[in-house]
């Protein structure tokens, strides 16, 4: 918690200290077989890899994680982490916490049939075991929903700036 408090204090002193640029480098594999996309996730003290094969959206066709699974994983882990950190900072002891993300999607836009939003609804269900009061847990929940970057991404339109660099 000391690191969280120090980070919060530094941002209060200089709000520009909160800005970062997250980087993911991805390469589409042209050859047949294996994962189609190999990605490198870059962070402060290192990198890690991720691989996926996009689904065509056909029910039962998904055998590997597709891009949306990673998106939902980010929502779940981000919200859970923010909730846990806030709970600790407010003296709420958690004995157990699990998160379930349920997302309602329409694949009709992806196949150019409609112009409906792809993502219709995201539900985040936390299951918590704690001796704290319901009121105290609701307080943590309200703060987590307000502060969680994953939740903010779902609630606010983000400027998308595509750019294509072509080599021959």
PyMOL commands that set and color helices and strands:
alter all, ss='L'
color gray80, all
select helices_A, chain A and resi 2-13+15-18+67-89+134-147+149-155
alter helices_A, ss='H'
color red, helices_A
select strands_A, chain A and resi 23-28+37-43+46-52+94-105+119-130
alter strands_A, ss='S'
color yellow, strands_A
deselect
rebuild
show_as cartoon
